[in-house]
Amino acid sequence: MSIKIKTTDKLKEMMMVYYLTAKNARHNNGKIAWITSGGPVELALAFGVTPIYPENHGAMVGATKMGGQLCAVAEGLGYSPDLCSYFRIDVGQAETHLGPIAGLPEPDVLICANNICKTVIKWYEIQARRYNVPLIMIDHPFMEHEIEEPAVKYVAAQLRDMAATLETVTGVKLDQDKLYQILMLSRDAIKLWERALETLRSKPTPMSSIDSFFHMAPIVTLRGEQRTVDYYQALVTELEERKAQGIAAVEGERHRLLFDNIPMWYATKFLYQTLAKHGAAVVTSTYTASWSMERDMTEGDPFEAMAWNYLAPYINRGFAKRLDILEGLIHKFECDGFLMHSARSCKAYSLGQYDLAEALTKRTGKQGVILEGDIADERAWSEGQAANRLEAYLEALDG
């Protein structure tokens, strides 16, 4: 048995407090913004707005295996089962107020950034009409290769417009000093998150990347807050101690794997246990590495610095850039192979994955396996089929 990461208890407490605070924001005369996971949350925090992430809620629903139930509600309203399960869950919870936290608090404004996918555009238009609230749309050009200066200026202009809209919604003027302080906290939290992920380079790895799928919640949801900096400092300290003591996330680690795509939230335990039986540990992931910072947002014009970083996520990059990123992670974390999740819901992440897998094997000589499923709708998952495919792959790795 692997030794539990103690900081996990702090994570559960932190997220519980966050959702309770969000649920009571209206009673304290606060404003709530629903925001996409790639949205510029620092700017919302500068206006004292409480951010809510329907995608994070969708992941929580998926982990508690309520995804199929809420997706079915949306399908009953005429939405196709081929649409993103996070979207269908969001429609379902809005209709029924069901879920692990009894639905999300209603928004005062919606903030939609399309740097993660294009489904969010229609998703947020639908919910803006439902709740009759303003919709802030931030269009991020797709970066086929490297990030270009005209794209940065284009997005920065939209962020300035976003600030003007939030001034109207909240009745508060933007405080540049407060924004700077929030950007500093966001920077510090991201650096600590990157340090936490760096510890997974150790052999044996002190934490599985499957665990990091859950530990990433604050960096997505609460960037720009002191409690997030404190949390990741505690996580880094614990992981460094585990490294020093040789504590392994997977006992008898023999194989190190890269994971590509959003996980199947309802099957993370199955995935960890199946891999662990063969001494296989997931040590890096394109998903957890997406919340990083390639430029310091406290240097230069803050709007342009934010724009640059929000254009950078893996999912907003072209095939060649993604292949470079995957190859870099394979080498950096000394992976023996890779595991990809072809997620029915997430077309932006999954399209081209079979070609990526073939190209990655040609470049690195490492073999991979692709599992087909869904991010949060357990009805699209066959554990038996996945087990057969995964076991065959792991046996081949065992030689």
Order of alpha helices (4+ residues) and beta strands (2+ residues): alpha-beta-alpha-beta-alpha-alpha-alpha-beta-alpha-beta-alpha-alpha-alpha-alpha-alpha-beta-alpha-beta-alpha-alpha-beta-alpha-alpha-beta-alpha
